Amino acid sequence: MQSLSQLYYLHGIGYEYTKYTGEHVIFDESTRRQALSCCGIDTQDADAIKQLNFALDAGTWLNLLPHTSIIEAHHPILKVRVDDVYCHVHVH
């Protein structure tokens, strides 16, 4: 299941590792599924897996700025803090 593999990746659940002795170890599918289950994820629910993949991967790119809160509505000024990385970006 491709979606499940993506979810493993997005949660940092590896496929393999090398022991300090040099032995190469590959995790079986049930071990990786159990790791996701420990995160509270139902690995049998394909729709939930697709939604989580979107939220963790593509969903983060839908917002340029974090959510803002207006503290005093009676002032006509809204201050937005923008990361320096975005200060030189031109949007058309």
CNS distance restraints for C-alpha pairs under 8 A (distance, minus, plus):
assign (resid   1 and name CA) (resid   5 and name CA) 6.57 0.50 0.50
assign (resid   2 and name CA) (resid   6 and name CA) 6.36 0.50 0.50
assign (resid   3 and name CA) (resid   7 and name CA) 6.29 0.50 0.50
assign (resid   3 and name CA) (resid  46 and name CA) 7.99 0.50 0.50
assign (resid   3 and name CA) (resid  49 and name CA) 6.71 0.50 0.50
assign (resid   3 and name CA) (resid  50 and name CA) 6.49 0.50 0.50
assign (resid   3 and name CA) (resid  53 and name CA) 7.34 0.50 0.50
assign (resid   4 and name CA) (resid   8 and name CA) 6.26 0.50 0.50
assign (resid   4 and name CA) (resid  43 and name CA) 7.55 0.50 0.50
assign (resid   4 and name CA) (resid  49 and name CA) 6.80 0.50 0.50
assign (resid   5 and name CA) (resid   9 and name CA) 6.37 0.50 0.50
assign (resid   6 and name CA) (resid  10 and name CA) 6.17 0.50 0.50
assign (resid   6 and name CA) (resid  53 and name CA) 6.96 0.50 0.50
assign (resid   7 and name CA) (resid  11 and name CA) 6.11 0.50 0.50
assign (resid   7 and name CA) (resid  49 and name CA) 7.13 0.50 0.50
assign (resid   7 and name CA) (resid  52 and name CA) 7.52 0.50 0.50
assign (resid   7 and name CA) (resid  53 and name CA) 5.90 0.50 0.50
assign (resid   8 and name CA) (resid  12 and name CA) 6.13 0.50 0.50
assign (resid   8 and name CA) (resid  13 and name CA) 4.87 0.50 0.50
assign (resid   8 and name CA) (resid  14 and name CA) 7.00 0.50 0.50
assign (resid   8 and name CA) (resid  32 and name CA) 7.38 0.50 0.50
assign (resid   8 and name CA) (resid  36 and name CA) 7.38 0.50 0.50
assign (resid   9 and name CA) (resid  13 and name CA) 5.80 0.50 0.50
assign (resid   9 and name CA) (resid  14 and name CA) 6.88 0.50 0.50
assign (resid  10 and name CA) (resid  53 and name CA) 7.53 0.50 0.50
assign (resid  10 and name CA) (resid  56 and name CA) 6.86 0.50 0.50
assign (resid  10 and name CA) (resid  57 and name CA) 7.40 0.50 0.50
assign (resid  11 and name CA) (resid  36 and name CA) 7.92 0.50 0.50
assign (resid  13 and name CA) (resid  32 and name CA) 6.82 0.50 0.50
assign (resid  13 and name CA) (resid  35 and name CA) 7.35 0.50 0.50
assign (resid  14 and name CA) (resid  27 and name CA) 7.83 0.50 0.50
assign (resid  14 and name CA) (resid  32 and name CA) 7.89 0.50 0.50
assign (resid  15 and name CA) (resid  26 and name CA) 5.98 0.50 0.50
assign (resid  15 and name CA) (resid  27 and name CA) 5.58 0.50 0.50
assign (resid  15 and name CA) (resid  32 and name CA) 7.83 0.50 0.50
assign (resid  16 and name CA) (resid  24 and name CA) 7.33 0.50 0.50
assign (resid  16 and name CA) (resid  25 and name CA) 5.55 0.50 0.50
assign (resid  16 and name CA) (resid  26 and name CA) 4.27 0.50 0.50
assign (resid  16 and name CA) (resid  27 and name CA) 5.80 0.50 0.50
assign (resid  17 and name CA) (resid  24 and name CA) 6.06 0.50 0.50
assign (resid  17 and name CA) (resid  25 and name CA) 5.42 0.50 0.50
assign (resid  17 and name CA) (resid  26 and name CA) 6.64 0.50 0.50
assign (resid  18 and name CA) (resid  22 and name CA) 5.79 0.50 0.50
assign (resid  18 and name CA) (resid  23 and name CA) 5.55 0.50 0.50
assign (resid  18 and name CA) (resid  24 and name CA) 4.49 0.50 0.50
assign (resid  18 and name CA) (resid  25 and name CA) 5.93 0.50 0.50
assign (resid  19 and name CA) (resid  23 and name CA) 5.22 0.50 0.50
assign (resid  19 and name CA) (resid  24 and name CA) 6.44 0.50 0.50
assign (resid  19 and name CA) (resid  25 and name CA) 7.25 0.50 0.50
assign (resid  27 and name CA) (resid  31 and name CA) 6.29 0.50 0.50
assign (resid  27 and name CA) (resid  32 and name CA) 6.77 0.50 0.50
assign (resid  28 and name CA) (resid  32 and name CA) 6.67 0.50 0.50
assign (resid  29 and name CA) (resid  33 and name CA) 6.16 0.50 0.50
assign (resid  30 and name CA) (resid  34 and name CA) 6.09 0.50 0.50
assign (resid  31 and name CA) (resid  35 and name CA) 6.34 0.50 0.50
assign (resid  32 and name CA) (resid  36 and name CA) 6.56 0.50 0.50
assign (resid  33 and name CA) (resid  37 and name CA) 6.18 0.50 0.50
assign (resid  33 and name CA) (resid  43 and name CA) 6.47 0.50 0.50
assign (resid  34 and name CA) (resid  38 and name CA) 6.22 0.50 0.50
assign (resid  35 and name CA) (resid  39 and name CA) 6.77 0.50 0.50
assign (resid  36 and name CA) (resid  40 and name CA) 6.75 0.50 0.50
assign (resid  36 and name CA) (resid  41 and name CA) 5.61 0.50 0.50
assign (resid  36 and name CA) (resid  42 and name CA) 7.75 0.50 0.50
assign (resid  36 and name CA) (resid  43 and name CA) 7.14 0.50 0.50
assign (resid  37 and name CA) (resid  41 and name CA) 4.87 0.50 0.50
assign (resid  37 and name CA) (resid  42 and name CA) 6.16 0.50 0.50
assign (resid  37 and name CA) (resid  43 and name CA) 6.88 0.50 0.50
assign (resid  42 and name CA) (resid  48 and name CA) 7.66 0.50 0.50
assign (resid  42 and name CA) (resid  49 and name CA) 7.95 0.50 0.50
assign (resid  43 and name CA) (resid  49 and name CA) 7.15 0.50 0.50
assign (resid  45 and name CA) (resid  49 and name CA) 6.32 0.50 0.50
assign (resid  46 and name CA) (resid  50 and name CA) 6.28 0.50 0.50
assign (resid  47 and name CA) (resid  51 and name CA) 6.26 0.50 0.50
assign (resid  48 and name CA) (resid  52 and name CA) 6.10 0.50 0.50
assign (resid  49 and name CA) (resid  53 and name CA) 6.10 0.50 0.50
assign (resid  50 and name CA) (resid  54 and name CA) 6.27 0.50 0.50
assign (resid  51 and name CA) (resid  55 and name CA) 6.15 0.50 0.50
assign (resid  52 and name CA) (resid  56 and name CA) 5.98 0.50 0.50
assign (resid  53 and name CA) (resid  57 and name CA) 5.81 0.50 0.50
assign (resid  53 and name CA) (resid  58 and name CA) 7.72 0.50 0.50
assign (resid  54 and name CA) (resid  58 and name CA) 5.12 0.50 0.50
assign (resid  54 and name CA) (resid  59 and name CA) 5.59 0.50 0.50
assign (resid  55 and name CA) (resid  59 and name CA) 4.35 0.50 0.50
assign (resid  55 and name CA) (resid  60 and name CA) 6.77 0.50 0.50
assign (resid  56 and name CA) (resid  60 and name CA) 6.57 0.50 0.50
assign (resid  57 and name CA) (resid  61 and name CA) 7.79 0.50 0.50
assign (resid  58 and name CA) (resid  62 and name CA) 7.13 0.50 0.50
assign (resid  59 and name CA) (resid  63 and name CA) 7.93 0.50 0.50
assign (resid  65 and name CA) (resid  82 and name CA) 7.22 0.50 0.50
assign (resid  68 and name CA) (resid  80 and name CA) 7.57 0.50 0.50
assign (resid  70 and name CA) (resid  78 and name CA) 7.23 0.50 0.50
assign (resid  82 and name CA) (resid  86 and name CA) 6.65 0.50 0.50
assign (resid  82 and name CA) (resid  87 and name CA) 7.00 0.50 0.50
assign (resid  83 and name CA) (resid  87 and name CA) 6.92 0.50 0.50
assign (resid  84 and name CA) (resid  88 and name CA) 7.89 0.50 0.50
assign (resid  85 and name CA) (resid  89 and name CA) 7.95 0.50 0.50
